[in-house]
């Protein structure tokens, strides 16, 4: 389905606006949820119930002095946070927010970039995102930052394997005699609707593996070793300030949004409700309902992201690597073999 240029731009603006709206909301939710879990008050001074605190943070970063250490490569030092933020936003372009909107004779897919290889775009963008963190650590001309960048590289390599193998197990669920089928996230959501069973129930181990790897990919606790304040002061972003610092955290929270959205599409049925007859082509009201269902699932999983951060302690670095290579990777391989066998036998 080839959309005109103006429609592609409009959908891109909508997806970008949605992500950029969720990021400050997540910053506020992070503070409020952590305060609730620790019996504290949390931000409550700027605006009603502290709702304008993210705006105050933005203004502070915009007017804060940007300090660049001596002896750093200026271009790479500046480009690193931009790479980290951009790659997270690119992933959202292939995430479908709903089915197909029908207005008159025009049918509009509710996804910014409806590509057949959407899954590969997600993997590629998440892999390239590590370059931003690694370059930021190296270009800072600081030992603490360099160690944080190296940790991030090792962590991404370790957990990217588990992420890809868990994803391949999900792709096997849609296999037929000609291959694995479409790699489009929209088609994966449609297959779950047709079968009437979400993939989280058909492949629970793949869901756990993919979710764990997603936490590691986004550098969230208990996998935030690249920044570990007690050991590395601030890790890869130690020497960053003002908006460059803000771009790194924009990338982290945008990656949370993108990772949660991908999990919703792969395992939680996307915009479909259980026990409701799916309809891919809908009017304006149906499209709004689909988007609302998708957003509700997304927000629920984002709450889970935040809850885990304030529940589990940080791993030691050796524990992090041991978990990735000796536990998760063998489990991902075993899951792939078992899933392939069950699909070949016609059980799944």
ZIJOKA-V633770 format. One record per helix or strand. SS is the DSSP state (h for helix, s for strand). FROM is the first residue (numbers start at 1). TO is the last residue. If there is no record, write none. Layout:
BEGIN
SS,FROM,TO / SS,FROM,TO
END
This chain:
BEGIN
h,5,37 / h,48,50 / h,53,63 / h,74,92 / s,100,103 / s,106,109 / h,118,139 / h,143,172 / s,176,176 / s,179,179 / h,185,195 / h,199,202 / h,204,217 / h,229,232 / h,235,237 / h,242,267 / s,281,282 / h,284,309 / h,317,344
END
